[in-house]
């Protein structure tokens, strides 16, 4: 891959969800800092893009399964020749044969075979800028590599529930290629920055634990799935009482193996909430 130039797009709140837009001053390879999308640009132009809702019923006849967000991408100047879509595979070389890209147009659905699968992206030519999304081959990915995890992220959102200092912490488990900006859009003013990376298995039940214990956590377990929107509800909720200053959060798999841990300093989180508010560029 050629050297990439990072850009932060303009974000626009829409009736449903958000959209992104940017102008490219020249040819080159440009990476969006909010979504991870990479555009191979042939000449000066602009691009607008947003995440759509997958219709899994359309994928079933082709034995495909969503492997990333579904993006609607437009460029009036037709300046984009290749698209690099972020995947969530920790060992892409092992499963590259199971990855492809759905291309949706007014004429229907087609499957694009990747030009390349890098450590982070699936690369395809863009014969026509419409709708694109990574898909897994159900048989190749989940039959032959059922024991292989995907890269996940665990996101924290805090909200007060009364004047006495009691808070509810929402813990959300998602694939790593879900853009953080999309989740923040549904949980305004509550995001707590914390190390998020972990490895998770699709379909397994996970549980949330705390140290010290005694906090109300619900549900007891929840399965990890391919949630690519449109809603990013809490996977777990934990009620934190007023006297709590620090708490260690742990996510465990069905065999009680710890897959993620974070020590949360509540006083620091409360003091820094204004600094962590999502911003619209």
C-alpha positions as CSV (number, residue, x, y, z in Angstrom):
1,X,0.0,0.0,0.0
2,X,1.2,3.5,-0.8
3,X,1.8,6.0,2.0
4,X,-1.5,7.2,3.4
5,X,-2.5,10.7,4.4
6,X,-4.9,10.9,7.3
7,X,-7.9,13.2,7.2
8,X,-10.7,14.0,9.6
9,X,-14.0,14.3,7.7
10,X,-16.8,16.8,8.4
11,X,-19.5,15.0,10.4
12,X,-23.2,15.9,9.8
13,X,-26.0,14.8,12.1
14,X,-28.9,13.4,10.0
15,X,-32.4,12.3,10.9
16,X,-31.1,8.8,11.3
17,X,-27.4,8.4,12.0
18,X,-24.6,10.6,10.8
19,X,-22.7,11.2,7.5
20,X,-19.1,12.0,6.7
21,X,-17.7,14.2,3.9
22,X,-14.3,15.4,2.8
23,X,-12.5,17.0,-0.2
24,X,-9.3,15.6,-1.7
25,X,-6.9,18.3,-3.1
26,X,-5.1,15.9,-5.4
27,X,-4.5,12.2,-6.2
28,X,-3.2,10.0,-3.4
29,X,-4.2,7.5,-0.7
30,X,-6.2,9.0,2.1
31,X,-7.4,7.4,5.3
32,X,-10.4,8.6,7.3
33,X,-9.4,9.0,11.0
34,X,-13.0,8.3,12.2
35,X,-14.0,5.2,10.2
36,X,-10.7,3.8,9.1
37,X,-11.8,3.8,5.4
38,X,-9.0,4.3,2.9
39,X,-9.6,5.9,-0.5
40,X,-7.3,5.6,-3.4
41,X,-7.9,8.9,-5.2
42,X,-7.1,9.6,-8.8
43,X,-7.7,13.3,-9.0
44,X,-9.1,16.2,-7.1
45,X,-12.7,15.7,-5.8
46,X,-14.9,15.0,-2.9
47,X,-16.5,12.1,-1.1
48,X,-19.6,11.6,1.1
49,X,-20.3,8.4,3.0
50,X,-22.5,6.9,5.7
51,X,-23.3,3.6,7.3
52,X,-26.4,1.8,6.2
53,X,-28.3,-1.1,7.7
54,X,-27.5,-4.6,6.6
55,X,-30.3,-6.8,5.2
56,X,-29.0,-10.2,6.2
57,X,-31.8,-11.9,4.2
58,X,-30.1,-10.6,1.0
59,X,-26.9,-12.3,2.0
60,X,-28.2,-15.8,3.0
61,X,-28.6,-17.1,-0.6
62,X,-24.9,-16.4,-1.2
63,X,-23.9,-18.0,2.2
64,X,-22.5,-14.6,3.3
65,X,-22.5,-12.9,6.7
66,X,-21.7,-9.2,7.6
67,X,-18.0,-8.8,8.4
68,X,-18.0,-5.0,8.7
69,X,-20.2,-1.9,8.4
70,X,-22.2,-1.4,5.2
71,X,-21.1,1.9,3.6
72,X,-22.9,4.1,1.1
73,X,-20.1,6.0,-0.7
74,X,-20.6,8.8,-3.3
75,X,-18.2,11.0,-5.3
76,X,-19.7,13.4,-7.9
77,X,-16.3,13.7,-9.6
78,X,-15.8,9.9,-9.7
79,X,-12.3,10.3,-8.2
80,X,-12.0,7.1,-6.3
81,X,-10.5,4.0,-8.0
82,X,-10.0,1.7,-5.0
83,X,-11.5,1.3,-1.5
84,X,-9.9,-0.2,1.6
85,X,-12.4,-1.4,4.1
86,X,-11.3,-2.1,7.7
87,X,-11.7,-5.8,8.8
88,X,-11.6,-7.2,12.3
89,X,-9.4,-10.3,11.7
90,X,-6.4,-10.7,14.0
91,X,-4.8,-13.2,11.6
92,X,-6.1,-12.2,8.2
93,X,-3.7,-14.5,6.3
94,X,-5.4,-17.5,7.8
95,X,-8.9,-16.5,6.8
96,X,-8.3,-14.3,3.7
97,X,-10.2,-16.8,1.4
98,X,-13.3,-16.3,3.5
99,X,-13.3,-12.5,3.0
100,X,-15.0,-10.6,0.2
101,X,-16.9,-7.4,-0.4
102,X,-20.6,-7.0,-1.3
103,X,-21.3,-4.4,-3.9
104,X,-24.9,-3.2,-4.0
105,X,-26.3,-1.2,-7.0
106,X,-29.7,-0.6,-8.5
107,X,-29.1,-3.7,-10.5
108,X,-28.7,-5.9,-7.5
109,X,-25.9,-7.4,-5.5
110,X,-22.5,-8.6,-6.6
111,X,-19.5,-10.0,-4.8
112,X,-16.1,-8.4,-5.3
113,X,-13.0,-10.5,-4.7
114,X,-10.3,-8.6,-2.9
115,X,-7.2,-7.4,-4.7
116,X,-5.4,-7.7,-1.4
117,X,-6.1,-8.5,2.3
118,X,-3.7,-6.5,4.4
119,X,-3.3,-6.8,8.2
120,X,-6.0,-4.2,8.6
121,X,-8.0,-3.8,5.4
122,X,-9.7,-5.5,2.5
123,X,-8.8,-3.8,-0.8
124,X,-11.2,-3.7,-3.8
125,X,-11.5,-1.8,-7.0
126,X,-14.6,0.4,-7.2
127,X,-16.2,-0.1,-10.6
128,X,-19.1,2.1,-9.4
129,X,-19.4,4.1,-6.2
130,X,-22.6,2.9,-4.5
131,X,-22.7,0.6,-1.4
132,X,-19.9,-1.6,-0.1
133,X,-19.4,-3.9,2.8
134,X,-17.1,-6.7,3.9
135,X,-18.7,-10.1,4.2
136,X,-17.5,-13.5,5.5
137,X,-18.2,-16.7,3.8
138,X,-20.2,-18.6,6.4
139,X,-18.8,-22.0,5.5
140,X,-15.2,-21.0,5.1
141,X,-15.0,-18.7,8.1
142,X,-17.2,-20.3,10.7
143,X,-16.8,-24.0,9.8
144,X,-13.1,-24.1,9.1
145,X,-12.1,-21.4,11.6
146,X,-14.7,-21.6,14.3
147,X,-12.1,-21.4,17.1
148,X,-10.6,-18.2,15.6
149,X,-11.6,-15.0,17.5
150,X,-12.1,-11.6,15.9
151,X,-10.7,-8.3,17.1
152,X,-13.2,-6.7,19.4
153,X,-13.5,-3.4,21.3
154,X,-15.1,-2.7,24.7
155,X,-16.5,0.7,25.2
156,X,-17.6,2.5,28.4
157,X,-20.3,5.1,28.8
158,X,-21.2,6.6,32.2
159,X,-24.4,8.4,33.1
160,X,-25.7,9.8,36.5
161,X,-29.0,8.5,37.8
162,X,-29.5,10.7,40.9
163,X,-28.1,13.7,42.7
164,X,-26.4,11.5,45.4
165,X,-23.7,10.4,43.0
166,X,-25.0,7.1,41.8
167,X,-24.0,6.3,38.2
168,X,-24.8,3.6,35.7
169,X,-21.8,2.4,33.6
170,X,-22.8,0.9,30.2
171,X,-20.3,-1.6,28.8
172,X,-20.6,-2.3,25.1
173,X,-18.9,-5.2,23.3
174,X,-18.4,-4.7,19.5
175,X,-16.3,-5.8,16.6
176,X,-13.2,-3.5,16.2
177,X,-14.3,-2.1,12.8
178,X,-17.4,-0.4,14.2
179,X,-16.5,3.3,14.1
180,X,-16.4,4.8,17.6
181,X,-18.0,8.0,16.3
182,X,-21.1,5.9,15.4
183,X,-21.4,4.7,19.0
184,X,-20.8,8.1,20.5
185,X,-23.6,9.5,18.4
186,X,-26.0,7.4,20.4
187,X,-24.4,8.0,23.8
188,X,-23.7,11.7,23.9
189,X,-21.6,13.2,26.7
190,X,-21.0,9.9,28.4
191,X,-17.9,8.3,26.7
192,X,-15.1,7.2,29.0
193,X,-11.8,6.8,27.2
194,X,-10.1,3.5,28.1
195,X,-8.1,0.7,26.4
196,X,-10.7,-1.1,24.3
197,X,-8.9,-3.8,22.3
198,X,-9.6,-7.5,23.0
199,X,-10.2,-10.8,21.2
200,X,-13.7,-12.1,21.2
201,X,-15.4,-15.2,19.7
202,X,-18.7,-14.8,17.8
203,X,-21.6,-16.5,19.5
204,X,-19.9,-17.1,22.8
205,X,-21.5,-15.8,26.1
206,X,-19.4,-13.3,28.1
207,X,-19.9,-12.0,31.6
208,X,-18.9,-8.8,33.4
209,X,-17.3,-8.8,36.8
210,X,-16.0,-6.2,39.2
211,X,-13.4,-5.8,42.0
212,X,-14.6,-4.9,44.6
213,X,-17.7,-7.0,44.0
214,X,-21.2,-6.4,45.3
215,X,-22.3,-4.1,42.5
216,X,-25.5,-4.8,40.6
217,X,-24.5,-6.1,37.1
218,X,-27.0,-7.1,34.5
219,X,-27.4,-9.3,32.5
220,X,-25.5,-12.2,34.0
221,X,-24.2,-13.2,30.6
222,X,-24.5,-11.9,27.0
223,X,-23.4,-13.3,23.7
224,X,-21.1,-11.5,21.4
225,X,-22.4,-11.0,17.9
226,X,-21.8,-9.1,14.6
227,X,-23.5,-5.8,15.7
228,X,-23.0,-3.4,12.8
229,X,-25.8,-1.1,13.8
230,X,-28.0,0.7,13.6
231,X,-28.3,0.5,17.4
232,X,-25.5,0.0,19.8
233,X,-27.2,-0.8,23.1
234,X,-25.3,-1.7,26.2
235,X,-24.1,-5.3,26.5
236,X,-23.9,-4.9,30.3
237,X,-24.8,-2.3,32.9
238,X,-23.3,-1.9,36.3
239,X,-24.7,0.4,39.0
240,X,-21.9,2.3,40.8
241,X,-22.7,3.8,44.2
242,X,-21.6,7.2,45.4
243,X,-18.8,6.0,47.6
244,X,-17.0,4.1,44.8
245,X,-13.8,5.8,43.8
246,X,-12.1,3.0,41.9
247,X,-13.4,-0.2,40.4
248,X,-11.7,-2.9,38.2
249,X,-13.9,-4.2,35.5
250,X,-13.3,-7.6,33.9
251,X,-14.9,-9.4,31.0
252,X,-14.7,-13.2,31.0
253,X,-15.5,-15.9,28.5
254,X,-17.6,-19.0,29.3
255,X,-14.6,-20.8,30.7
256,X,-14.0,-17.9,33.1
257,X,-10.9,-16.8,31.2
258,X,-10.3,-13.1,31.4
259,X,-10.3,-11.4,28.0
260,X,-10.3,-7.7,29.1
261,X,-9.6,-5.7,32.2
262,X,-9.6,-2.0,33.1
263,X,-9.2,-0.2,36.4
264,X,-11.6,2.7,36.3
265,X,-10.9,5.8,38.5
266,X,-14.4,7.3,38.9
267,X,-13.3,10.6,40.4
268,X,-11.0,11.2,37.4
269,X,-13.7,10.1,35.0
270,X,-16.2,12.5,36.5
271,X,-13.7,15.4,36.4
272,X,-12.8,14.7,32.8
273,X,-16.2,14.1,31.2
274,X,-16.3,17.6,29.7
275,X,-13.0,16.9,28.0
276,X,-14.3,13.6,26.6
277,X,-17.4,14.9,25.1
278,X,-17.7,13.8,21.4
279,X,-17.1,16.7,19.0
280,X,-18.5,17.3,15.6
281,X,-15.8,18.4,13.3
